Amino acid sequence: MKSVTVQLSEGAIADLMNIAHYIAEESGSIDTAITFTNRIERRCHKIGDAPNGGAPRPDLGQDVRLVPFEKSAVIIYRVIEGAVEIVSVLYGGRDYEAILGGKFSDR
């Protein structure tokens, strides 16, 4: 499969902003927070090179896939209409199954 377009949903963008805010507060470094979230965003865009490479998670919704990031975050996305939609980015070992369970099943 050729590379496809990757789009971050409003929710994923909000997740990245929340992650940056949390890391900035915890580390005391805005640079650290921005560097980390920039790495996550770059990884999100690389998903377009192999959109079916993430672990399928039908329990979270139709066409939902998951990719871990640096053992500290999880990128949740869907492949729809020849593109990748990043639907959420969760940080810090949060229970993504409880947070997202079935959230995308209606799409």
KOLKOL-357521 format. One record per atom (N, C-alpha, C, CB): atom name; residue number from 1; x, y, z. Coordinates in nm, 2 decimals. Each point is the difference from the previous one (the first is absolute). Glycine has a CB too. Layout:
<recs>
{CA,NUM,{X,Y,Z}},
...
</recs>
This chain:
<recs>
{N,1,{0.08,-0.12,0.00}},
{CA,1,{-0.08,0.12,0.00}},
{C,1,{0.09,0.12,0.00}},
{CB,1,{-0.19,-0.12,0.12}},
{N,2,{0.15,0.22,-0.20}},
{CA,2,{0.08,0.13,-0.01}},
{C,2,{-0.03,0.08,0.13}},
{CB,2,{0.00,-0.01,-0.26}},
{N,3,{0.08,0.11,0.28}},
{CA,3,{-0.01,0.09,0.11}},
{C,3,{-0.14,0.07,-0.01}},
{CB,3,{0.25,0.03,0.02}},
{N,4,{-0.32,-0.01,0.09}},
{CA,4,{-0.12,0.08,0.00}},
{C,4,{0.01,0.12,0.09}},
{CB,4,{-0.13,-0.22,-0.05}},
{N,5,{0.03,0.31,0.03}},
{CA,5,{-0.01,0.12,0.08}},
{C,5,{-0.03,-0.03,0.14}},
{CB,5,{-0.07,0.13,-0.20}},
{N,6,{0.13,-0.06,0.29}},
{CA,6,{-0.03,-0.02,0.15}},
{C,6,{-0.06,0.14,0.05}},
{CB,6,{0.19,-0.17,0.03}},
{N,7,{-0.30,0.15,0.04}},
{CA,7,{-0.07,0.12,0.05}},
{C,7,{-0.02,-0.02,0.15}},
{CB,7,{-0.12,0.05,-0.22}},
{N,8,{0.15,0.05,0.30}},
{CA,8,{-0.02,-0.01,0.14}},
{C,8,{-0.14,0.06,0.03}},
{CB,8,{0.25,0.02,0.05}},
{N,9,{-0.33,-0.09,0.02}},
{CA,9,{-0.13,0.05,0.04}},
{C,9,{0.01,0.11,0.11}},
{CB,9,{-0.10,-0.23,-0.05}},
{N,10,{0.00,0.30,0.07}},
{CA,10,{0.00,0.11,0.10}},
{C,10,{0.03,-0.07,0.14}},
{CB,10,{-0.17,0.14,-0.14}},
{N,11,{0.12,-0.25,0.16}},
{CA,11,{0.02,-0.07,0.13}},
{C,11,{0.15,-0.04,0.01}},
{CB,11,{-0.23,-0.09,0.00}},
{N,12,{0.29,0.05,-0.10}},
{CA,12,{0.15,-0.04,0.00}},
{C,12,{0.08,0.13,0.02}},
{CB,12,{-0.04,-0.20,-0.15}},
{N,13,{0.01,0.31,0.09}},
{CA,13,{0.07,0.12,0.02}},
{C,13,{-0.01,0.05,0.14}},
{CB,13,{-0.04,0.06,-0.24}},
{N,14,{-0.09,-0.07,0.30}},
{CA,14,{-0.02,0.03,0.14}},
{C,14,{0.09,-0.09,0.09}},
{CB,14,{-0.24,0.08,-0.06}},
{N,15,{0.24,-0.21,0.02}},
{CA,15,{0.08,-0.09,0.08}},
{C,15,{0.15,0.04,0.00}},
{CB,15,{-0.16,-0.19,-0.05}},
{N,16,{0.21,0.23,-0.06}},
{CA,16,{0.14,0.04,-0.01}},
{C,16,{0.03,0.12,0.08}},
{CB,16,{0.01,-0.10,-0.22}},
{N,17,{-0.11,0.20,0.22}},
{CA,17,{0.02,0.12,0.08}},
{C,17,{-0.01,-0.03,0.15}},
{CB,17,{-0.11,0.13,-0.19}},
{N,18,{0.03,-0.22,0.23}},
{CA,18,{-0.01,-0.04,0.14}},
{C,18,{0.13,-0.08,0.04}},
{CB,18,{-0.25,-0.02,-0.02}},
{N,19,{0.30,-0.06,-0.06}},
{CA,19,{0.13,-0.07,0.03}},
{C,19,{0.11,0.10,0.01}},
{CB,19,{-0.08,-0.20,-0.13}},
{N,20,{0.09,0.30,0.04}},
{CA,20,{0.10,0.10,0.01}},
{C,20,{-0.01,0.08,0.13}},
{CB,20,{0.00,0.02,-0.25}},
{N,21,{-0.12,0.02,0.28}},
{CA,21,{-0.03,0.07,0.13}},
{C,21,{0.05,-0.08,0.12}},
{CB,21,{-0.20,0.12,-0.11}},
{N,22,{0.16,-0.25,0.11}},
{CA,22,{0.03,-0.08,0.12}},
{C,22,{0.15,-0.02,0.01}},
{CB,22,{-0.21,-0.12,-0.03}},
{N,23,{0.28,0.10,-0.08}},
{CA,23,{0.15,-0.02,0.00}},
{C,23,{0.07,0.12,0.04}},
{CB,23,{-0.02,-0.17,-0.17}},
{N,24,{-0.03,0.29,0.12}},
{CA,24,{0.06,0.13,0.04}},
{C,24,{-0.01,0.02,0.15}},
{CB,24,{-0.06,0.09,-0.23}},
{N,25,{-0.06,-0.12,0.28}},
{CA,25,{-0.02,0.02,0.15}},
{C,25,{0.09,-0.10,0.08}},
{CB,25,{-0.23,0.08,-0.05}},
{N,26,{0.23,-0.20,0.01}},
{CA,26,{0.08,-0.11,0.07}},
{C,26,{0.15,0.02,-0.01}},
{CB,26,{-0.19,-0.15,-0.04}},
{N,27,{0.24,0.19,-0.08}},
{CA,27,{0.14,0.01,-0.02}},
{C,27,{0.05,0.14,0.02}},
{CB,27,{-0.02,-0.19,-0.16}},
{N,28,{-0.07,0.29,0.16}},
{CA,28,{0.05,0.14,0.01}},
{C,28,{0.06,0.05,-0.13}},
{CB,28,{0.03,-0.04,0.25}},
{N,29,{-0.05,-0.03,-0.35}},
{CA,29,{0.07,0.03,-0.13}},
{C,29,{-0.10,0.00,-0.12}},
{CB,29,{0.22,-0.09,0.09}},
{N,30,{-0.25,0.21,-0.14}},
{CA,30,{-0.08,0.01,-0.12}},
{C,30,{0.07,-0.07,-0.12}},
{CB,30,{-0.11,0.21,0.09}},
{N,31,{0.24,-0.20,-0.10}},
{CA,31,{0.07,-0.06,-0.11}},
{C,31,{-0.01,-0.15,0.00}},
{CB,31,{0.16,0.19,0.01}},
{N,32,{-0.15,-0.25,0.11}},
{CA,32,{-0.02,-0.14,0.01}},
{C,32,{-0.14,-0.05,-0.05}},
{CB,32,{0.16,0.00,0.20}},
{N,33,{-0.26,0.08,-0.15}},
{CA,33,{-0.14,-0.03,-0.04}},
{C,33,{-0.02,0.01,-0.15}},
{CB,33,{-0.07,0.08,0.22}},
{N,34,{0.12,0.03,-0.28}},
{CA,34,{-0.01,0.02,-0.14}},
{C,34,{0.07,-0.11,-0.08}},
{CB,34,{-0.03,0.25,0.04}},
{N,35,{0.15,-0.28,0.00}},
{CA,35,{0.08,-0.10,-0.07}},
{C,35,{-0.07,-0.13,0.00}},
{CB,35,{0.21,0.12,0.06}},
{N,36,{-0.26,-0.16,0.06}},
{CA,36,{-0.07,-0.13,0.01}},
{C,36,{-0.13,0.00,-0.09}},
{CB,36,{0.09,-0.03,0.23}},
{N,37,{-0.17,0.13,-0.22}},
{CA,37,{-0.12,0.00,-0.08}},
{C,37,{0.03,0.01,-0.15}},
{CB,37,{-0.13,0.10,0.19}},
{N,38,{0.23,-0.03,-0.23}},
{CA,38,{0.04,0.00,-0.14}},
{C,38,{0.04,-0.14,-0.05}},
{CB,38,{0.08,0.24,0.03}},
{N,39,{-0.01,-0.32,0.06}},
{CA,39,{0.04,-0.13,-0.04}},
{C,39,{-0.13,-0.09,-0.02}},
{CB,39,{0.22,0.02,0.13}},
{N,40,{-0.32,0.00,-0.04}},
{CA,40,{-0.12,-0.07,-0.02}},
{C,40,{-0.07,0.03,-0.13}},
{CB,40,{-0.03,-0.01,0.25}},
{N,41,{0.03,0.14,-0.28}},
{CA,41,{-0.07,0.05,-0.12}},
{C,41,{0.07,-0.06,-0.13}},
{CB,41,{-0.07,0.21,0.12}},
{N,42,{0.21,-0.21,-0.11}},
{CA,42,{0.07,-0.06,-0.12}},
{C,42,{-0.03,-0.15,-0.01}},
{CB,42,{0.18,0.17,0.03}},
{N,43,{-0.19,-0.24,0.08}},
{CA,43,{-0.04,-0.14,0.00}},
{C,43,{-0.14,-0.02,-0.06}},
{CB,43,{0.15,-0.04,0.20}},
{N,44,{-0.24,0.13,-0.16}},
{CA,44,{-0.14,-0.01,-0.06}},
{C,44,{0.01,0.01,-0.15}},
{CB,44,{-0.09,0.11,0.21}},
{N,45,{0.17,-0.02,-0.26}},
{CA,45,{0.00,0.02,-0.15}},
{C,45,{0.07,-0.12,-0.07}},
{CB,45,{0.01,0.25,0.04}},
{N,46,{0.08,-0.32,0.03}},
{CA,46,{0.06,-0.12,-0.06}},
{C,46,{-0.09,-0.11,-0.01}},
{CB,46,{0.21,0.07,0.10}},
{N,47,{-0.32,-0.07,-0.02}},
{CA,47,{-0.10,-0.11,-0.01}},
{C,47,{-0.06,0.00,-0.14}},
{CB,47,{-0.06,0.03,0.24}},
{N,48,{0.06,0.08,-0.31}},
{CA,48,{-0.05,0.00,-0.14}},
{C,48,{0.09,-0.08,-0.09}},
{CB,48,{-0.09,0.22,0.04}},
{N,49,{0.21,-0.25,-0.01}},
{CA,49,{0.09,-0.09,-0.08}},
{C,49,{-0.04,-0.14,0.01}},
{CB,49,{0.18,0.16,0.03}},
{N,50,{-0.24,-0.20,0.08}},
{CA,50,{-0.04,-0.14,0.02}},
{C,50,{-0.13,0.00,0.08}},
{CB,50,{0.24,-0.09,-0.01}},
{N,51,{-0.35,0.14,-0.05}},
{CA,51,{-0.12,0.02,0.08}},
{C,51,{-0.07,-0.12,0.06}},
{CB,51,{-0.03,0.18,-0.15}},
{N,52,{0.06,-0.30,0.10}},
{CA,52,{-0.05,-0.12,0.06}},
{C,52,{0.09,-0.07,0.09}},
{CB,52,{-0.13,-0.03,-0.20}},
{N,53,{0.24,0.10,0.24}},
{CA,53,{0.10,-0.06,0.09}},
{C,53,{-0.03,0.00,0.14}},
{CB,53,{0.16,0.08,-0.16}},
{N,54,{-0.25,0.01,0.21}},
{CA,54,{-0.04,0.00,0.14}},
{C,54,{-0.08,-0.12,0.03}},
{CB,54,{0.01,0.24,0.00}},
{N,55,{-0.01,-0.27,0.13}},
{CA,55,{-0.08,-0.12,0.05}},
{C,55,{-0.15,0.03,-0.01}},
{CB,55,{0.18,-0.06,0.16}},
{N,56,{-0.26,-0.02,-0.23}},
{CA,56,{-0.14,0.02,-0.01}},
{C,56,{-0.07,-0.01,0.13}},
{CB,56,{0.01,-0.10,-0.23}},
{N,57,{-0.10,0.19,0.26}},
{CA,57,{-0.07,0.00,0.13}},
{C,57,{-0.15,0.01,-0.03}},
{CB,57,{0.20,0.10,0.12}},
{N,58,{-0.26,-0.21,-0.17}},
{CA,58,{-0.15,0.01,-0.03}},
{C,58,{-0.08,0.02,0.12}},
{CB,58,{0.04,-0.14,-0.19}},
{N,59,{0.02,0.10,0.31}},
{CA,59,{-0.08,0.02,0.13}},
{C,59,{-0.02,0.15,0.03}},
{CB,59,{0.10,-0.22,0.08}},
{N,60,{-0.01,0.31,-0.14}},
{CA,60,{-0.01,0.14,0.02}},
{C,60,{-0.09,0.07,-0.10}},
{CB,60,{0.23,-0.01,0.10}},
{N,61,{-0.25,-0.06,-0.21}},
{CA,61,{-0.09,0.06,-0.11}},
{C,61,{0.05,-0.06,-0.14}},
{CB,61,{-0.04,0.21,0.14}},
{N,62,{-0.05,-0.18,-0.23}},
{CA,62,{0.03,-0.05,-0.14}},
{C,62,{0.12,0.07,-0.06}},
{CB,62,{-0.25,-0.05,-0.03}},
{N,63,{0.34,-0.03,-0.02}},
{CA,63,{0.12,0.05,-0.07}},
{C,63,{0.10,0.07,0.09}},
{CB,63,{-0.14,0.03,-0.20}},
{N,64,{0.13,-0.05,0.34}},
{CA,64,{0.09,0.07,0.09}},
{C,64,{0.12,-0.08,0.01}},
{CB,64,{-0.19,0.10,0.13}},
{N,65,{0.31,-0.03,-0.13}},
{CA,65,{0.13,-0.07,0.02}},
{C,65,{0.08,0.08,0.10}},
{CB,65,{0.00,-0.08,-0.24}},
{N,66,{0.10,0.02,0.30}},
{CA,66,{0.08,0.06,0.11}},
{C,66,{0.14,-0.02,-0.03}},
{CB,66,{-0.18,-0.05,0.16}},
{N,67,{0.26,0.15,-0.13}},
{CA,67,{0.15,0.00,-0.01}},
{C,67,{0.06,0.05,0.13}},
{CB,67,{-0.01,0.03,-0.26}},
{N,68,{0.09,-0.10,0.33}},
{CA,68,{0.07,0.05,0.12}},
{C,68,{0.10,0.10,-0.05}},
{CB,68,{-0.04,-0.21,0.13}},
{N,69,{0.07,0.31,-0.04}},
{CA,69,{0.11,0.10,-0.03}},
{C,69,{0.09,0.01,0.13}},
{CB,69,{-0.15,0.12,-0.16}},
{N,70,{0.28,-0.16,0.14}},
{CA,70,{0.10,0.01,0.10}},
{C,70,{-0.04,-0.04,0.14}},
{CB,70,{0.08,0.19,-0.13}},
{N,71,{-0.15,-0.30,0.13}},
{CA,71,{-0.04,-0.06,0.13}},
{C,71,{-0.08,0.09,0.09}},
{CB,71,{0.20,-0.14,-0.02}},
{N,72,{-0.24,0.26,-0.02}},
{CA,72,{-0.06,0.10,0.08}},
{C,72,{-0.13,0.06,-0.05}},
{CB,72,{0.22,0.05,0.09}},
{N,73,{-0.25,-0.09,-0.22}},
{CA,73,{-0.12,0.06,-0.06}},
{C,73,{-0.06,-0.11,-0.09}},
{CB,73,{0.08,0.24,0.02}},
{N,74,{-0.21,-0.22,-0.06}},
{CA,74,{-0.06,-0.08,-0.10}},
{C,74,{-0.07,0.09,-0.10}},
{CB,74,{-0.04,-0.19,0.18}},
{N,75,{0.06,0.15,-0.31}},
{CA,75,{-0.07,0.08,-0.10}},
{C,75,{-0.11,-0.09,-0.05}},
{CB,75,{0.21,0.12,-0.07}},
{N,76,{-0.33,-0.07,0.06}},
{CA,76,{-0.12,-0.07,-0.04}},
{C,76,{-0.05,0.06,-0.13}},
{CB,76,{-0.06,-0.07,0.24}},
{N,77,{0.04,-0.01,-0.34}},
{CA,77,{-0.03,0.05,-0.13}},
{C,77,{-0.10,-0.09,-0.08}},
{CB,77,{0.22,0.12,0.00}},
{N,78,{-0.27,-0.07,-0.10}},
{CA,78,{-0.09,-0.07,-0.09}},
{C,78,{0.05,0.02,-0.15}},
{CB,78,{-0.20,0.01,0.16}},
{N,79,{0.19,-0.11,-0.24}},
{CA,79,{0.02,0.01,-0.14}},
{C,79,{-0.14,0.01,-0.07}},
{CB,79,{0.23,-0.13,0.01}},
{N,80,{-0.25,0.25,-0.06}},
{CA,80,{-0.13,0.02,-0.06}},
{C,80,{0.01,0.08,-0.14}},
{CB,80,{-0.11,0.00,0.23}},
{N,81,{0.04,-0.05,-0.33}},
{CA,81,{0.00,0.06,-0.13}},
{C,81,{0.14,0.03,-0.05}},
{CB,81,{-0.22,0.10,0.06}},
{N,82,{0.31,-0.19,-0.05}},
{CA,82,{0.14,0.02,-0.05}},
{C,82,{0.08,0.10,0.08}},
{CB,82,{-0.09,-0.06,-0.22}},
{N,83,{0.06,0.09,0.34}},
{CA,83,{0.08,0.09,0.08}},
{C,83,{0.00,-0.05,0.15}},
{CB,83,{-0.07,0.19,-0.15}},
{N,84,{0.16,-0.14,0.22}},
{CA,84,{0.01,-0.03,0.14}},
{C,84,{-0.05,0.11,0.09}},
{CB,84,{0.20,-0.15,-0.05}},
{N,85,{-0.29,0.12,0.14}},
{CA,85,{-0.05,0.10,0.09}},
{C,85,{0.05,-0.03,0.14}},
{CB,85,{-0.21,0.04,-0.14}},
{N,86,{0.30,0.04,0.20}},
{CA,86,{0.04,-0.02,0.13}},
{C,86,{-0.11,0.05,0.09}},
{CB,86,{0.25,0.03,-0.06}},
{N,87,{-0.31,-0.12,0.14}},
{CA,87,{-0.11,0.04,0.08}},
{C,87,{0.03,0.03,0.14}},
{CB,87,{-0.13,-0.15,-0.14}},
{N,88,{0.24,0.10,0.19}},
{CA,88,{0.04,0.03,0.14}},
{C,88,{0.14,-0.04,0.03}},
{CB,88,{-0.23,-0.04,0.07}},
{N,89,{0.29,0.12,0.02}},
{CA,89,{0.14,-0.03,0.05}},
{C,89,{-0.01,0.00,0.15}},
{CB,89,{0.12,0.10,-0.21}},
{N,90,{-0.09,-0.21,0.27}},
{CA,90,{-0.01,-0.01,0.15}},
{C,90,{0.14,-0.02,0.05}},
{CB,90,{-0.23,-0.10,-0.01}},
{N,91,{0.26,0.16,0.13}},
{CA,91,{0.13,0.00,0.06}},
{C,91,{0.00,-0.05,0.14}},
{CB,91,{0.06,0.20,-0.14}},
{N,92,{0.04,-0.27,0.18}},
{CA,92,{0.03,-0.03,0.13}},
{C,92,{-0.07,-0.12,0.06}},
{CB,92,{0.03,0.23,0.02}},
{N,93,{-0.05,-0.33,-0.11}},
{CA,93,{-0.06,-0.13,0.05}},
{C,93,{-0.14,0.01,0.04}},
{CB,93,{0.22,-0.05,0.08}},
{N,94,{-0.29,0.14,-0.14}},
{CA,94,{-0.15,0.01,0.02}},
{C,94,{-0.07,-0.12,-0.05}},
{CB,94,{0.02,0.25,0.00}},
{N,95,{-0.13,-0.28,0.05}},
{CA,95,{-0.08,-0.11,-0.04}},
{C,95,{-0.08,0.04,-0.12}},
{CB,95,{-0.02,-0.09,0.24}},
{N,96,{0.08,0.07,-0.36}},
{CA,96,{-0.06,0.05,-0.12}},
{C,96,{-0.13,-0.09,-0.04}},
{CB,96,{0.22,0.08,-0.08}},
{N,97,{-0.22,-0.20,0.13}},
{CA,97,{-0.12,-0.08,-0.03}},
{C,97,{-0.12,0.06,0.07}},
{CB,97,{0.14,-0.21,-0.02}},
{N,98,{-0.12,0.25,0.15}},
{CA,98,{-0.11,0.06,0.07}},
{C,98,{-0.04,0.13,-0.05}},
{CB,98,{0.07,-0.12,0.20}},
{N,99,{0.03,0.20,-0.24}},
{CA,99,{-0.02,0.14,-0.06}},
{C,99,{-0.07,-0.01,-0.13}},
{CB,99,{0.20,0.08,0.12}},
{N,100,{-0.16,-0.17,-0.21}},
{CA,100,{-0.05,0.00,-0.13}},
{C,100,{-0.10,-0.11,-0.04}},
{CB,100,{0.22,0.10,-0.06}},
{N,101,{-0.24,-0.19,0.15}},
{CA,101,{-0.08,-0.12,-0.03}},
{C,101,{-0.13,0.03,-0.08}},
{CB,101,{0.09,-0.09,0.21}},
{N,102,{-0.08,0.04,-0.33}},
{CA,102,{-0.12,0.02,-0.09}},
{C,102,{-0.02,0.14,-0.05}},
{CB,102,{-0.10,-0.19,0.12}},
{N,103,{0.18,0.28,-0.09}},
{CA,103,{-0.02,0.14,-0.04}},
{C,103,{-0.01,0.02,-0.15}},
{CB,103,{0.13,0.07,0.21}},
{N,104,{-0.07,-0.15,-0.28}},
{CA,104,{0.00,0.02,-0.15}},
{C,104,{-0.08,-0.11,-0.07}},
{CB,104,{0.23,0.10,0.02}},
{N,105,{-0.31,-0.17,0.05}},
{CA,105,{-0.07,-0.11,-0.06}},
{C,105,{-0.11,0.05,-0.09}},
{CB,105,{0.05,-0.14,0.20}},
{N,106,{-0.10,0.26,-0.18}},
{CA,106,{-0.11,0.05,-0.08}},
{C,106,{0.05,0.06,-0.13}},
{CB,106,{-0.12,0.04,0.21}},
{N,107,{0.25,-0.04,-0.24}},
{CA,107,{0.05,0.07,-0.12}},
{C,107,{0.03,-0.10,-0.11}},
{CB,107,{0.10,0.17,0.14}},
</recs>
